Amino acid sequence: MTYTKRFLFIITGILIAMLIAACGNSTSSGSRYGSSGAGSTPTAGSNGSTSIIKTASMTINGKTETILTNAQGMTLYYRTSDTATSVCSGACAQAWPPLLFSGSGAPTGSGTLAGSLTVSTNVNGQQVEYNGHPLYTYTGDTSPGQANGEGFGGVWFVVPTDLAPSSSATGTPSNSGYGGYGNP
């Protein structure tokens, strides 16, 4: 019995280390603005409606923030290591499903947002971006109001409504790279 518990503990530790390695340092050879067809097609929070973003108040690191959620109220995240040629795909996207857009036109929020919503074509499909940051949910959040992915691997953070534009966003001047709170 003791050996079984020890074995399960070791296996769990190895799986967690593999997940951190896959999600913290994943890169893709596909282009953010061009379809490469590479990688798997993960299940994601897409729907046919154009209003797919909502806001919610949440306490993050001891401070109440207004954050972005998907239409179902699940917390949205961005990855500080995303660049014009690097998005979470494949095994990474299994843990961090990208927010995909299947509607026509541009995605919108249910209220007024400080930033802009766009869609880029990448290895995941038509992925929604906020101020040039690709958006993701986290499989570790099992219900609305959770933010279990905040700070994960030092690169995953909840999306605040005042997230500064990405330095790689199309047509957006670079100010200091990634903004918002919790940047490494």
SEMAR-15100 format. One line per field, with one value per atom (N, C-alpha, C): atom name; x, y, z; residue in one letter. Coordinates in steps of 0.02 Angstrom, whole numbers, plus 50000, padded with zeros to 5 digits. Atoms other than C-alpha are relative to their C-alpha. Example, Ala and Ser with C-alpha at 12.3 -4.5 7.8 and 13.67 -1.06 7.14 Angstrom:
REM residues 2
atom	[N,CA,C,N,CA,C]
c1	[50045,50615,50045,49958,50684,49961]
c2	[49941,49775,50060,49941,49947,50055]
c3	[50000,50390,50000,49997,50357,50037]
res	[a,a,a,s,s,s]
END
This chain:
REM residues 184
atom	[N,CA,C,N,CA,C,N,CA,C,N,CA,C,N,CA,C,N,CA,C,N,CA,C,N,CA,C,N,CA,C,N,CA,C,N,CA,C,N,CA,C,N,CA,C,N,CA,C,N,CA,C,N,CA,C,N,CA,C,N,CA,C,N,CA,C,N,CA,C,N,CA,C,N,CA,C,N,CA,C,N,CA,C,N,CA,C,N,CA,C,N,CA,C,N,CA,C,N,CA,C,N,CA,C,N,CA,C,N,CA,C,N,CA,C,N,CA,C,N,CA,C,N,CA,C,N,CA,C,N,CA,C,N,CA,C,N,CA,C,N,CA,C,N,CA,C,N,CA,C,N,CA,C,N,CA,C,N,CA,C,N,CA,C,N,CA,C,N,CA,C,N,CA,C,N,CA,C,N,CA,C,N,CA,C,N,CA,C,N,CA,C,N,CA,C,N,CA,C,N,CA,C,N,CA,C,N,CA,C,N,CA,C,N,CA,C,N,CA,C,N,CA,C,N,CA,C,N,CA,C,N,CA,C,N,CA,C,N,CA,C,N,CA,C,N,CA,C,N,CA,C,N,CA,C,N,CA,C,N,CA,C,N,CA,C,N,CA,C,N,CA,C,N,CA,C,N,CA,C,N,CA,C,N,CA,C,N,CA,C,N,CA,C,N,CA,C,N,CA,C,N,CA,C,N,CA,C,N,CA,C,N,CA,C,N,CA,C,N,CA,C,N,CA,C,N,CA,C,N,CA,C,N,CA,C,N,CA,C,N,CA,C,N,CA,C,N,CA,C,N,CA,C,N,CA,C,N,CA,C,N,CA,C,N,CA,C,N,CA,C,N,CA,C,N,CA,C,N,CA,C,N,CA,C,N,CA,C,N,CA,C,N,CA,C,N,CA,C,N,CA,C,N,CA,C,N,CA,C,N,CA,C,N,CA,C,N,CA,C,N,CA,C,N,CA,C,N,CA,C,N,CA,C,N,CA,C,N,CA,C,N,CA,C,N,CA,C,N,CA,C,N,CA,C,N,CA,C,N,CA,C,N,CA,C,N,CA,C,N,CA,C,N,CA,C,N,CA,C,N,CA,C,N,CA,C,N,CA,C,N,CA,C,N,CA,C,N,CA,C,N,CA,C,N,CA,C,N,CA,C,N,CA,C,N,CA,C,N,CA,C,N,CA,C,N,CA,C,N,CA,C,N,CA,C,N,CA,C,N,CA,C,N,CA,C,N,CA,C,N,CA,C,N,CA,C,N,CA,C,N,CA,C,N,CA,C,N,CA,C,N,CA,C,N,CA,C,N,CA,C,N,CA,C,N,CA,C,N,CA,C,N,CA,C,N,CA,C,N,CA,C,N,CA,C,N,CA,C,N,CA,C,N,CA,C,N,CA,C,N,CA,C,N,CA,C,N,CA,C,N,CA,C,N,CA,C,N,CA,C,N,CA,C]
c1	[50041,50000,50044,49955,50142,50035,49967,50231,49954,50049,50073,49992,50007,50051,50063,49937,50235,50006,49998,50224,49954,50047,50069,50025,49972,50153,50055,49946,50306,49973,50030,50202,49965,50034,50096,50051,49948,50254,50030,49972,50323,49951,50051,50160,49994,50003,50153,50061,49940,50333,49996,50007,50295,49950,50050,50141,50030,49968,50240,50050,49951,50377,49964,50036,50250,49966,50038,50150,50044,49958,50291,50047,49950,50406,49979,50023,50297,50008,49998,50332,49971,50030,50258,50036,49968,50330,49951,50050,50166,50002,50004,50135,49937,50057,50018,49948,50045,49943,49989,50011,49947,49987,50018,49873,50055,49948,50003,49972,50029,49888,50034,49964,50009,49965,50026,49965,49930,50066,49804,49948,50055,49636,49969,50026,49595,49927,50067,49421,50008,49993,49394,49932,50062,49264,49977,50024,49204,49925,50071,49026,49984,50019,48930,49983,50019,48890,50061,49944,48994,50015,49988,48974,50026,49971,49094,50042,49960,49185,49956,50034,49117,50053,49954,49195,49972,50018,49194,50049,49955,49267,50027,49967,49392,50058,49943,49521,50061,49939,49692,50058,49942,49847,49981,50022,49748,49968,50027,49681,49939,50059,49507,50012,49988,49523,49938,50050,49402,50037,49966,49449,49954,50039,49392,49983,50021,49293,49970,50035,49219,49925,50073,49031,49971,50024,49013,50025,49975,49101,50067,49935,49264,50055,49945,49420,50043,49956,49527,50070,49929,49717,50038,49952,49861,50067,49934,50038,50053,49950,50181,50052,49949,50294,49972,50027,50175,50032,49973,50254,49965,50031,50209,50008,49990,50276,49992,50006,50236,49932,50063,50066,49996,50010,50014,49960,50034,49969,50017,49986,49970,49984,50009,49994,49985,50013,49998,49927,50070,49827,49950,50044,49755,49987,50007,49786,49974,50019,49759,49962,50037,49621,49994,50005,49627,49926,50066,49472,49994,50006,49419,49936,50056,49299,49974,50029,49179,49945,50052,49062,50024,49981,49061,50013,49983,49131,50054,49950,49232,49968,50028,49209,49986,50016,49131,49992,50012,49114,49928,50068,48951,49994,50000,49000,50056,49946,49123,50067,49933,49304,50050,49948,49457,50046,49956,49552,49960,50033,49515,50003,50005,49459,50012,49986,49529,50003,49992,49547,50062,49943,49708,49997,49998,49731,50068,49937,49862,49989,50004,49893,49938,50060,49740,49936,50059,49620,49991,50016,49533,49999,49994,49595,49987,50017,49525,50060,49946,49652,49971,50017,49635,50062,49942,49753,50061,49946,49855,50024,49981,49869,49950,50045,49797,49969,50036,49666,49989,50006,49651,49957,50029,49550,50049,49955,49627,49959,50038,49570,50000,49999,49616,49945,50059,49468,49939,50056,49315,49932,50062,49184,50015,49990,49159,50023,49976,49247,50066,49935,49405,50056,49940,49580,50060,49947,49686,50063,49942,49801,50040,49965,49854,50072,49929,50044,50031,49976,50061,50063,49937,50238,50035,49970,50279,49983,50017,50201,49925,50073,50012,49968,50032,49907,49929,50069,49725,50001,50002,49676,49960,50036,49634,49975,50027,49530,50049,49951,49676,50066,49939,49802,50029,49967,49927,50006,49994,49938,50066,49941,50059,50045,49953,50216,49998,50004,50179,49931,50067,49998,50004,50001,49961,49979,50017,49964,50004,49997,49995,50072,49931,50150,50022,49973,50261,50015,49985,50263,50051,49949,50351,49988,50014,50295,49935,50060,50170,49988,50017,50079,49956,50042,49954,50040,49967,49998,50032,49971,50102,50051,49951,50230,50067,49934,50395,50051]
c2	[49941,50000,50063,49942,50121,50009,49996,50078,50028,49976,50111,50076,49928,50283,50037,49969,50324,50001,50004,50266,50052,49951,50372,50071,49934,50523,50017,49989,50503,50011,49993,50480,50067,49935,50633,50056,49949,50737,50003,50002,50681,50031,49972,50723,50075,49928,50895,50034,49971,50930,50001,50001,50877,50052,49950,50989,50070,49935,51138,50011,49993,51106,50012,49992,51091,50068,49937,51245,50061,49942,51358,50017,49988,51339,49978,50025,51280,50054,49956,51357,49963,50029,51327,50026,49977,51335,50035,49967,51403,50076,49927,51586,50022,49974,51685,50028,49967,51774,49961,50042,51633,49929,50068,51460,49952,50048,51324,49929,50067,51175,49952,50044,51103,49996,50006,51042,49970,50029,50970,50055,49953,51052,49987,50012,51069,50021,49976,51086,50066,49933,51266,50031,49965,51388,50043,49961,51441,49992,50006,51476,50042,49965,51549,50073,49932,51712,50046,49954,51868,50027,49977,51915,49942,50058,51790,50019,49978,51896,50036,49966,51950,50025,49978,52038,49976,50020,51990,50032,49977,52055,49940,50056,51941,50027,49981,51955,49960,50030,51921,50029,49980,51926,50053,49955,52016,50065,49939,52151,49984,50010,52162,50028,49982,52165,49985,50017,52170,49960,50046,52023,49979,50026,51943,49927,50070,51781,49983,50020,51680,50006,49993,51675,49958,50042,51537,50023,49974,51641,49971,50029,51543,50052,49951,51647,49991,50001,51693,50019,49991,51691,50021,49987,51755,49973,50028,51688,50052,49948,51812,49979,50022,51704,49994,50000,51714,50057,49950,51806,49990,50006,51827,49931,50067,51652,49945,50049,51564,50005,50006,51512,49931,50065,51372,49956,50046,51224,49929,50071,51034,49982,50022,50963,50059,49940,51138,50020,49979,51178,49951,50046,51023,50024,49973,51103,50071,49930,51282,50009,49996,51275,50073,49932,51427,50019,49975,51536,50010,49997,51508,50036,49961,51612,49968,50030,51536,50043,49956,51683,50039,49955,51810,50069,49934,51984,49995,49999,52025,49980,50017,51957,50064,49942,52075,49977,50013,52088,50018,49986,52095,50071,49932,52268,50038,49960,52406,49976,50023,52348,50055,49950,52457,49984,50022,52356,49978,50023,52283,49925,50071,52109,49990,50017,52035,49925,50071,51865,49991,50017,51791,49926,50070,51632,49973,50033,51519,49925,50073,51334,49974,50021,51327,50014,49980,51404,50076,49929,51573,50018,49988,51623,50073,49933,51774,50029,49964,51903,50062,49938,52046,50043,49956,52190,49963,50037,52069,49939,50059,51934,49944,50057,51763,49980,50017,51708,49925,50070,51540,49992,50020,51453,49951,50048,51330,49941,50060,51151,49991,50003,51172,50041,49964,51291,49958,50044,51182,50035,49962,51318,50074,49927,51505,50027,49967,51617,49972,50028,51511,50030,49976,51571,49959,50045,51419,50004,49994,51458,50064,49936,51631,49987,50005,51639,49932,50067,51459,50002,50004,51422,50067,49934,51607,50034,49971,51640,50006,49999,51616,50047,49951,51760,50014,49980,51810,50064,49942,51940,50057,49942,52108,50042,49958,52231,50054,49948,52354,49971,50032,52232,50043,49958,52334,49961,50033,52297,49961,50040,52162,50039,49966,52228,49970,50031,52108,50009,49989,52166,50040,49967,52220,50073,49930,52409,50033,49972,52434,50017,49983,52530,49965,50033,52443,50052,49954,52529,49969,50034,52409,49926,50071,52240,49983,50022,52148,50043,49958,52253,49962,50030,52222,49981,50020,52142,49932,50067,51991,49983,50016,52006,49982,50019,51919,50053]
c3	[50000,50000,50000,49997,50044,49934,50064,49882,49946,50049,49781,50006,49989,49859,49977,50020,49832,49924,50072,49651,49968,50026,49618,50011,49986,49699,49950,50048,49587,49930,50066,49430,49993,50001,49473,49993,50005,49498,49930,50068,49330,49951,50046,49241,50008,49988,49321,49969,50030,49270,49924,50073,49091,49976,50018,49086,50004,49993,49150,49943,50055,49022,49934,50063,48880,49996,50002,48929,50010,49986,48987,49944,50051,48839,49931,50065,48695,49946,50058,48527,49941,50059,48358,49939,50060,48186,49954,50041,48117,50009,49997,48082,50034,49965,48191,49951,50047,48041,49936,50059,47915,50021,49982,47920,49979,50017,47929,49996,50002,47953,50047,49955,48081,50067,49932,48254,49999,49994,48320,50005,49992,48324,50068,49934,48508,50006,49987,48576,50036,49972,48625,50010,49985,48685,49943,50056,48515,49994,50014,48465,49939,50060,48319,50012,49984,48409,49998,50001,48392,50070,49932,48578,50041,49966,48654,50060,49944,48784,50051,49945,48953,50048,49947,49102,50067,49932,49285,50048,49948,49447,50036,49966,49530,50040,49961,49666,49975,50026,49589,50040,49960,49699,50051,49947,49835,49976,50028,49717,49957,50041,49641,49930,50070,49451,49959,50050,49306,49947,50046,49197,49944,50056,49034,50014,49998,49029,49932,50061,48887,50012,49995,48855,50057,49946,48985,50068,49937,49119,50022,49983,49116,49990,50001,49152,49937,50058,49001,50021,49985,49003,49938,50054,48898,50023,49986,48888,49981,50012,48905,49949,50047,48797,49929,50068,48646,49961,50046,48500,49933,50067,48317,49971,50028,48282,50053,49947,48447,50033,49964,48508,50030,49967,48623,49953,50045,48513,50021,49986,48516,50072,49931,48692,50046,49959,48766,49995,50010,48690,50030,49965,48772,50071,49932,48943,49999,50007,48883,49934,50063,48751,49975,50027,48636,49992,50013,48621,49926,50073,48441,49981,50025,48338,49936,50060,48213,49970,50026,48184,49940,50055,48046,50029,49974,48066,50053,49947,48220,50066,49934,48397,50039,49958,48523,50072,49930,48709,50018,49979,48805,50028,49975,48869,49966,50027,48833,50027,49980,48834,49986,50009,48854,49941,50054,48723,49940,50061,48553,49992,50016,48503,49926,50069,48344,49994,50013,48264,49958,50042,48197,49982,50022,48098,50019,49980,48176,49999,50001,48202,50035,49965,48316,49962,50037,48191,50004,49994,48205,50075,49928,48378,50017,49977,48471,50037,49966,48530,50033,49966,48653,50001,50006,48616,49972,50033,48510,50038,49960,48645,49986,50009,48597,50067,49939,48723,50008,49983,48810,50062,49937,48944,50031,49966,49068,50025,49980,49098,50076,49927,49283,50032,49976,49300,49982,50013,49320,50003,49998,49346,49996,50003,49319,50068,49938,49445,50025,49980,49458,49958,50036,49409,50022,49978,49447,49957,50044,49300,50010,49989,49364,50023,49983,49365,49984,50014,49305,49957,50038,49246,49991,50007,49264,49934,50065,49091,49987,50011,49107,50050,49956,49175,49978,50012,49190,49958,50044,49059,50033,49973,49142,49942,50054,49041,49980,50017,49048,49976,50026,48972,49944,50051,48871,49934,50066,48684,49995,50014,48630,49953,50045,48548,49930,50066,48404,49969,50027,48379,49935,50065,48201,50009,49999,48186,50068,49933,48371,50016,49983,48422,50063,49941,48547,50053,49945,48715,50046,49960,48832,49998,50006,48771,50036,49966,48879,50061,49943,49006,50048,49951,49141,50061,49938,49306,49992,49996,49346,49946,50051,49208,50031,49973,49235,49985]
res	[m,m,m,t,t,t,y,y,y,t,t,t,k,k,k,r,r,r,f,f,f,l,l,l,f,f,f,i,i,i,i,i,i,t,t,t,g,g,g,i,i,i,l,l,l,i,i,i,a,a,a,m,m,m,l,l,l,i,i,i,a,a,a,a,a,a,c,c,c,g,g,g,n,n,n,s,s,s,t,t,t,s,s,s,s,s,s,g,g,g,s,s,s,r,r,r,y,y,y,g,g,g,s,s,s,s,s,s,g,g,g,a,a,a,g,g,g,s,s,s,t,t,t,p,p,p,t,t,t,a,a,a,g,g,g,s,s,s,n,n,n,g,g,g,s,s,s,t,t,t,s,s,s,i,i,i,i,i,i,k,k,k,t,t,t,a,a,a,s,s,s,m,m,m,t,t,t,i,i,i,n,n,n,g,g,g,k,k,k,t,t,t,e,e,e,t,t,t,i,i,i,l,l,l,t,t,t,n,n,n,a,a,a,q,q,q,g,g,g,m,m,m,t,t,t,l,l,l,y,y,y,y,y,y,r,r,r,t,t,t,s,s,s,d,d,d,t,t,t,a,a,a,t,t,t,s,s,s,v,v,v,c,c,c,s,s,s,g,g,g,a,a,a,c,c,c,a,a,a,q,q,q,a,a,a,w,w,w,p,p,p,p,p,p,l,l,l,l,l,l,f,f,f,s,s,s,g,g,g,s,s,s,g,g,g,a,a,a,p,p,p,t,t,t,g,g,g,s,s,s,g,g,g,t,t,t,l,l,l,a,a,a,g,g,g,s,s,s,l,l,l,t,t,t,v,v,v,s,s,s,t,t,t,n,n,n,v,v,v,n,n,n,g,g,g,q,q,q,q,q,q,v,v,v,e,e,e,y,y,y,n,n,n,g,g,g,h,h,h,p,p,p,l,l,l,y,y,y,t,t,t,y,y,y,t,t,t,g,g,g,d,d,d,t,t,t,s,s,s,p,p,p,g,g,g,q,q,q,a,a,a,n,n,n,g,g,g,e,e,e,g,g,g,f,f,f,g,g,g,g,g,g,v,v,v,w,w,w,f,f,f,v,v,v,v,v,v,p,p,p,t,t,t,d,d,d,l,l,l,a,a,a,p,p,p,s,s,s,s,s,s,s,s,s,a,a,a,t,t,t,g,g,g,t,t,t,p,p,p,s,s,s,n,n,n,s,s,s,g,g,g,y,y,y,g,g,g,g,g,g,y,y,y,g,g,g,n,n,n,p,p,p]
END
